[in-house]
Amino acid sequence: MKPNLITKITLCGLLLNGIYVNAQKTNLEVNIANTITKIQPTMYGAFFEDINFAADGGLYAEMIKNRSFEFETPLMGWKQPNSDKHSFNEQSGIATTIKVLENKTNPNFCRVLVNNDKGFEMINEGFRGMGIKKDARYNLSLKAANHNGAIKKIIIQFIDRNKKVLGETIIVPTATDWQSYSAQFTATQTEAKAQLKITFEGTGTIDLDMISLFPEDTWKNRKNGLRKDIVQLLYDMKPGFLRFPGGCIVEGRTLAQRYQWKKTVGDVDKRETLINRWNTEFDHKPAPDYFQTFGLGFFEYFQLSEDLGAQPLPILSCGMACQFNTGELVPMDELDPYVQDALDLIEFANGGIETPWGRIRSEMGHPKPFNLKLIGVGNEQWGPQYIERFKVFEKAIKSKYPKMTIVSGAGPFPEGDYFDYGMQELKKLNAEIVDEHYYKNPQWFRENATRYDKYDRKGPKVFAGEYAAQSVAIASPDNKNNWECAFSEAAFMTGLERNAEVVNLTSYAPLMAHEEAWQWTPDLLWFNNLEAYGSANYYVQKLFSTNKGTDLIAITKDGKPVIGQNNLFASAVKDVNTKEVIVKLVNTAATAQEVNLDLKGSKLASKGTVITLTSPNLQDENSFANPKKISPTENELKLKGEKAKMNLPAYSVTVLKIMLK
């Protein structure tokens, strides 16, 4: 392929480097009348994992790092520029942390000794800085115990790298015992790398905890909520489901470090901080300051699913730590608490307010059930140990909640011994949905558009739960969200859609990454402290998700599916709600293609809409500098009766939408 050819597309050919050649011509037939199968509402969804600082420092809009002093190094994220722990600090003061063991979930607090209020200051660095916007308001809250009333004021300021003040507020700590305080202040200019400076008026000792800062402008204006611009990008995808809280993060490096949902609900300041399993996973991108405060917990995930109009799909530990790490197993005779966690989660989501966990949900502000229908047991475990544990979970869940659909896993790879064994055993168990993962090169995605053509229609349904084309290699820090990866995924997705009878759920992974704090690439969304944008892959996912239709119909070339002949891939659906026929076409060739569509079986409007996603260079990417470099364009197409003539640019994803009469 020649990725940098400048093409000029005409109706019957194209100009390549000054040489005029005919475009490839292909005749396709679309059978509108016959529905092959229904497209599931969950066909295209979103998979959230707290990797790449996706939760704290990302989707969860908290701006203070280590707000409750619970990181392994209790003052990580906090600086005292005028203090020295090997000095009496007579001209400043010093902050230290104290652990109160009886407070099991939030034992640490910060004790500040102010010797000279003109000299002492504390500064929080945020998550690679704090993004503040001119004239935007920010809500600060903290807990303080002001011993003997010695401290008269707590002064809070935004500062830039030159110590210039960019906004200020004051809290007067009136109580000697612990009390909560709040204040609001406005940023005076936009700054991506602001920090929060705290100083005091008065001398003496004051205790501080849960120092928290959020923008006022959050998603749905929820106080201390989610980052609006990131959620908007998710909302615009119209995902059919939201899988959470992740993949490997569910398992933990050890069982003690697994994700435990019960520790993530209730009062935010009582949720126990835990090291993030991606903290030390990759030598190429260590993240020693990566922890989970669980301000974004299971209640918030369910609430977000509801906001997005997506079915919630929680994934729970099956009693196996990540097999790429320790692979620690809970003994079978000690599995009951893990199973009970699953049963209690269903009660938390769906139970009446008279039930113990339903009451907790109601007290958190959601009396109505979340209508949970899907639950996942384990992430990508493999081997006999997983199967024997899955059996226990399945029996217990089905006994109490027979209508609950259970998602099982087939391991981390799309082929090989682990996969073959898992699929064989899960079929024996009549598993309902099996989660398959594939991180492969772009060519693999193009070559595997037929992956599900021969899957047993009576066997388990498929959840393509994690996939992304890797431009270099799995887990390489050099992977890019380039256009070749994106259109190759689109080619593969036509195969997923064409096999909607088997494939019921699909999601790209990972979902998002901080520009400076990522561990894994590629990612669907990228954000920094001020902005967020969708990759080319995002626009592919969005095109499919917002045009998924309700009924699968056939699109063929010479009576056969369009699976890469002449580098062309296609799928077609109709939508009985919007009364549209929708055709998806992916041209993976370096030259344009002319396609003649014969749309049979229904009367059509005389005009249609063509949405095109294309770029001339395989290596092109979206970026903060050019966030919509690769993004959809819309044009009108005139039909001649049942015929539609289309020109597909080189390296393109095209969606044709025509109203049914």
Secondary structure, DSSP 4 states (H G I P E B T S, - for coil): --TT--EEE-SSEEEETTEEEEPEEEEEEEE-S---EEPPTTSS-EE--S-TT-TBTTTB----TTTTS-SSSTTTTEE-TT--TTS--TTSEEEEEEE-TTS-SS-EEEEEEES-TTT--EEE-BTTBEEE-TT-EEEEEEEEEEGGG---EEEEEEE-TT--EEEEEEE----SS-EEEEEEEE-SS-EEEEEEEEEEESSEEEEEEEEEEEES--GGG-TT-B-HHHHHHHHHH--SEEEES-SHHHH-SSGGGS--GGGGSS-GGGSPPEE-TTSSS-TTS--TT-EE--SS-HHHHHHHHHHHT-EEEEEE--SB--TTTT--B--GGG-HHHHHHHHHHHHHHH--TTSHHHHHHHHTT--S-----EEEE-SS--SHHHHHHHHHHHHHHHHH-TT-EEEEE--SSSSSHHHHHHHHHHHHTT-SEEEEEEEE-HHHHHHTTTTTTTS-TTS-EEEEEEEEE-SS-TT-TT----HHHHHHHHHHHHHHHHTTTTEEEEEES--EEETTT-SS---SEEE-SS-EEE-HHHHHHHHHHTT--SEEEEEEETTEE-BSGGGEEEEEEEETTTTEEEEEEEE-SSS-EEEEEEEESS-EEEEEEEEEEE-S-TT----SSSTTSS--EEEEEE-BTTEEEEEEPSSEEEEEEEEE-
